[in-house]
């Protein structure tokens, strides 16, 4: 094949990705508007648009135009034309779902894990996928791939879970194990990175080049998009906000260190501190923390005020350091409302320095604990659909090599 043909193919792929991403970010638009925004010629737009229409990757939206000319009818991504698999790995279960390209969850299932080993996880994922494929009828060729979101430090380049304290995994080639078992391309990342990926692609961050997502709940963590790219750090460990030391030699954290932020403000630790203050009292049944807030329990309200202020100061330092346009807070603690977010906002406003104060704070008022993480996981695969470099998957450690490792 000649270099010219290769160059033409590469140029077409780049132009196709450019058009798809313009439509993803800005919504439906005409060929003329696409040419204006992309800088491509009208002829180039016409050629690429025709190819994308023929491939079923974009659709015409005559409902959005009063023009009779086909060229004037807006184009849009054909979000219903392809599908992705999302998987959220929990300690004792796995949530699996199928989404379209807009990350709308079409079907999902939660299955218990017989044990937490990597082999049990991929086998259970396969069982769930077989069931879901029967619920959402489409050809497997229309799958863009599978994404898994999990707690831990992930080397996304090699497809390895380097370490997950929650799952007890070290150096597990989970990506290749999923690909071999499910028969589709797979991507695995930390759950908050996956959440941020979905927000950057199709959610509240798609108009922001610099934003952060943080959790407040059973765990504390963060993910950062800087200059339009997810920031992972040198070995994928960026965003471990919960393990920033806020009290030297302070409370013991589940990680084994003392004084971590999570040891003070995560929900299990807030309840633990309440019980330490009231050893002769029993926690309410059900959602104990919400029930205590509803009862206006003075001690728990004090603890939540302290937690909100402590987290607010930490987040203010991070906002001052990175100067994001947007911060999204999600997690279980959102349901507790102003008892915790009033003091958090107060400390944020008081401690962010200078022009960094111009950021927007969004609190996820109604987080969907199942679909939020499934959408994030599926977003790892959907991201590749919009990525011109998605064909160049790096080599990964195979499951067979991992099984034969000398340790």
Rosetta blueprint (number, residue, H / E / L):
1 X L
2 X L
3 X H
4 X H
5 X H
6 X H
7 X H
8 X H
9 X H
10 X H
11 X H
12 X H
13 X H
14 X H
15 X H
16 X H
17 X H
18 X H
19 X H
20 X H
21 X H
22 X H
23 X H
24 X H
25 X H
26 X H
27 X L
28 X L
29 X E
30 X L
31 X H
32 X H
33 X H
34 X H
35 X H
36 X H
37 X H
38 X H
39 X L
40 X L
41 X L
42 X H
43 X H
44 X H
45 X H
46 X H
47 X H
48 X H
49 X H
50 X H
51 X H
52 X H
53 X H
54 X H
55 X L
56 X L
57 X L
58 X E
59 X E
60 X E
61 X E
62 X H
63 X H
64 X H
65 X L
66 X L
67 X L
68 X L
69 X L
70 X H
71 X H
72 X H
73 X L
74 X E
75 X E
76 X E
77 X E
78 X L
79 X L
80 X L
81 X L
82 X L
83 X E
84 X E
85 X E
86 X E
87 X E
88 X E
89 X E
90 X L
91 X L
92 X L
93 X E
94 X E
95 X E
96 X E
97 X E
98 X E
99 X E
100 X E
101 X L
102 X L
103 X L
104 X L
105 X E
106 X E
107 X E
108 X E
109 X E
110 X E
111 X E
112 X E
113 X L
114 X L
115 X L
116 X L
117 X L
118 X H
119 X H
120 X H
121 X H
122 X H
123 X H
124 X H
125 X H
126 X H
127 X H
128 X H
129 X H
130 X H
131 X H
132 X H
133 X H
134 X H
135 X H
136 X L
137 X L
138 X L
139 X L
140 X H
141 X H
142 X H
143 X E
144 X E
145 X E
146 X E
147 X E
148 X E
149 X E
150 X E
151 X L
152 X L
153 X E
154 X E
155 X E
156 X L
157 X L
158 X L
159 X L
160 X E
161 X E
162 X E
163 X E
164 X E
165 X L
166 X L
167 X L
168 X L
169 X E
170 X E
171 X E
172 X E
173 X L
174 X H
175 X H
176 X H
177 X H
178 X H
179 X H
180 X H
181 X H
182 X H
183 X L
184 X L
185 X L
186 X E
187 X E
188 X E
189 X E
190 X E
191 X H
192 X H
193 X H
194 X H
195 X H
196 X H
197 X H
198 X H
199 X H
200 X H
201 X H
202 X H
203 X L
204 X L
205 X L
206 X L
207 X L
208 X L
209 X L
210 X L
211 X E
212 X E
213 X E
214 X E
215 X E
216 X E
217 X L
218 X L
219 X L
220 X E
221 X E
222 X E
223 X E
224 X E
225 X E
226 X E
227 X L
228 X L
229 X E
230 X E
231 X E
232 X L
233 X L
234 X L
235 X L
236 X L
237 X L
238 X L
239 X L
240 X L
241 X H
242 X H
243 X H
244 X L
245 X E
246 X L
247 X L
248 X L
249 X L
250 X L
251 X L
252 X E
253 X L
254 X L
255 X L
256 X L
257 X L
258 X E
259 X L
260 X E
261 X L
262 X H
263 X H
264 X H
265 X H
266 X L
267 X H
268 X H
269 X H
270 X H
271 X H
272 X H
273 X H
274 X H
275 X H
276 X H
277 X H
278 X L
279 X L
280 X L
281 X L
282 X L
283 X L
284 X L
285 X L
286 X L
287 X L
288 X H
289 X H
290 X H
291 X H
292 X H
293 X H
294 X H
295 X L
296 X L
297 X L
298 X H
299 X H
300 X H
301 X H
302 X H
303 X H
304 X H
305 X H
306 X H
307 X H
308 X H
309 X H
310 X H
311 X H
312 X H
313 X H
314 X H
315 X H
316 X H
317 X H
318 X H
319 X H
320 X H
321 X H
322 X H
323 X L
324 X L
325 X L
326 X E
327 X E
328 X E
329 X E
330 X E
331 X L
332 X H
333 X H
334 X H
335 X H
336 X H
337 X L
338 X H
339 X H
340 X H
341 X H
342 X H
343 X H
344 X H
345 X H
346 X H
347 X H
348 X H
349 X H
350 X H
351 X H
352 X L
353 X L
354 X H
355 X H
356 X H
357 X H
358 X H
359 X L
360 X E
361 X E
362 X E
363 X E
364 X L
365 X L
366 X L
367 X L
368 X L
369 X L
370 X L
371 X H
372 X H
373 X H
374 X H
375 X H
376 X H
377 X H
378 X H
379 X H
380 X H
381 X H
382 X H
383 X H
384 X H
385 X H
386 X L
387 X L
388 X L
389 X L
390 X L
391 X L
392 X L
393 X L
394 X L
395 X L
396 X L
397 X L
398 X L
399 X H
400 X H
401 X H
402 X H
403 X H
404 X L
405 X L
406 X L
407 X L
